[in-house]
Amino acid sequence: MNMYVSNLSFHTTDADLKKLFEEFGAVSSAKVITDRETGRSRGFGFVEMDSNDDANKAIKGLNGKDLEGRSMSVSEAREKAPRSDNRRY
């Protein structure tokens, strides 16, 4: 299951995120999303766990938890909606 994690501290790294979720089971990947131009964290990321049971336990255990003075929000990630603009590439 892929999870969306928001309201992260700007100091949280991929490794921090992975370690936090490993308390609930095996983590396939953990990625903090960064700004393309500055490389600075955008305050959210994604964590993927192979086991849906472990992922649900992580959501219940970590949603609303304080991390570096910020209350994290953890939920199942939704599919990215297709763009509806008329940009040409």
Order of alpha helices (4+ residues) and beta strands (2+ residues): beta-alpha-beta-beta-alpha-beta-beta-beta
